[in-house]
Amino acid sequence: MSLLRSASSFVFGDKQHEYRFTADDFERISNLIYQRAGICLPPRKAEMVYNRLSRRLRALGLQSFSDYLKLLGNDSPEWEPFIGALTTHLTAFFREEHHFPILARHAGDKAGNGRVKLWSCAASTGEEPYSMAIAMAERFGTLYPPVDILATDVDAGVLETARQGIYPIERVQSLSERVLRRYFLRGGRDKTGFVKVRPELQQMITFEPLNLLDPVWPLTVQYDAVMCRNVMIYFDRPTQKRVLQHCQRYLKADGLFFAGHSENLSHLADLFDPCGKTVYRPHCGTSVYPAESSLDTVCYA
Ligand SMILES: C[S@@+](CC[C@H](N)C(=O)[O-])C[C@H]1O[C@@H](n2cnc3c(N)ncnc32)[C@H](O)[C@@H]1O
C-alpha cells in the first residue's frame, strides 16, 4: 500500500498514484466539504477522496492538489464538481419500499384540504421523487393527482439527470411490467436501452438546488411529508440537529418525516416522535416556529 504514515501525516506519492496527496491536502478538503455541505469525511476515506478528485485534476490539466485547492475561491464554478465528486448519490426506485404505502395513505387523507405538498430533500438522480409521483398516481388513480412534489439536492449535476428522467433500463428492472408500461416510455434509436419517465409524472415535480446546510431555505410552504433519506448519515450530530430543526419548521404539525434505514433519530426525540419504521411525526408541543405566512421568502413551490 502506498500510504506512507508518519506521526500525523500521510502521503500518496508512489508510482501507483499520479499525484502527491498529503494529510494536509486531505484535511483542507475535508474541512471544505464539511463547511459547504456538512459532509464528514474521516481519514479512512482518504483513498476515496484521492480517487474521485484526481479525476478533476486530470480534467482540468492540473499538476497538484494544492493547485486544485487554490481554484476553490468563493464563487468558483469548481464548487459544483467538487461537491458532486465527494457526495454519494446511491439511490433506487422504491428504495425502502415500505415507506411508499404509508406516504400514499397519508396523501389520500390530506387531499381533502387542497393540493398535497411533498418534498424529497436529497433527491439525487430523481428515483426517489419519481417513486413518490408513481405512488401518488397509483393512490389517486390518475396521472394528474392533486399533488405537488419538490425535489432538491445540493448537487446541481444530479438534479439535471433527475430533471431529464432518463435511466438505463437496468435501473427499472425491479419494477413490475405494469408499472413500467404505465409510467415509463421505452427509448428508441439512439436511446435504445434507456427508459424515460412519462411527462405527466415530471410535471408533478419541481427540481431545484437546495443545500440543507444553508441558514435560509427558499421555501414558502409547509409540507405534508418530507423524505430526507440517506443523507443524515453523512452529517455529524450537531449538523443533523440543525438540519432537522429546520426540516421540522417546514413540516405541517400532522406531517410525516421519512428517514433512511440507518438514520435513527432517537437522539432528537425533542423534535420527532417515531410512528413507524423510520417514519416520524413532529414532536407535539415543540413547534416554536412561526406560522406559514412568516416563513422565509423566495419561492420554489
Ligand atoms: C445517498 S443519496 C440519497 C438519495 C435518496 N434520498 C435515497 O435515499 O435514495 C444522498 C444525496 O444527498 C445529497 N446531499 C449531500 N449533502 C447535502 C446537503 N448538504 N444538502 C442537500 N443534499 C445533500 C447528495 O448530493 C446525494 O444526492
The ligand as a Gaussian input file, in Angstrom:
#p B3LYP/6-31G(d) Opt

LIG

0 1
 C      -27.140000       8.615000      -0.924000
 S      -28.035000       9.870000      -1.770000
 C      -29.676000       9.564000      -1.182000
 C      -30.703000       9.681000      -2.273000
 C      -32.146000       9.363000      -1.855000
 N      -32.603000      10.252000      -0.826000
 C      -32.264000       7.942000      -1.416000
 O      -32.401000       7.657000      -0.216000
 O      -32.223000       7.053000      -2.291000
 C      -27.547000      11.311000      -0.820000
 C      -27.857000      12.627000      -1.523000
 O      -27.698000      13.670000      -0.572000
 C      -27.202000      14.791000      -1.241000
 N      -26.609000      15.719000      -0.258000
 C      -25.435000      15.613000       0.416000
 N      -25.227000      16.690000       1.182000
 C      -26.296000      17.504000       1.006000
 C      -26.647000      18.783000       1.508000
 N      -25.856000      19.438000       2.355000
 N      -27.810000      19.342000       1.104000
 C      -28.629000      18.677000       0.225000
 N      -28.341000      17.474000      -0.294000
 C      -27.188000      16.891000       0.094000
 C      -26.166000      14.202000      -2.204000
 O      -25.863000      15.089000      -3.264000
 C      -26.874000      12.930000      -2.649000
 O      -27.559000      13.116000      -3.867000

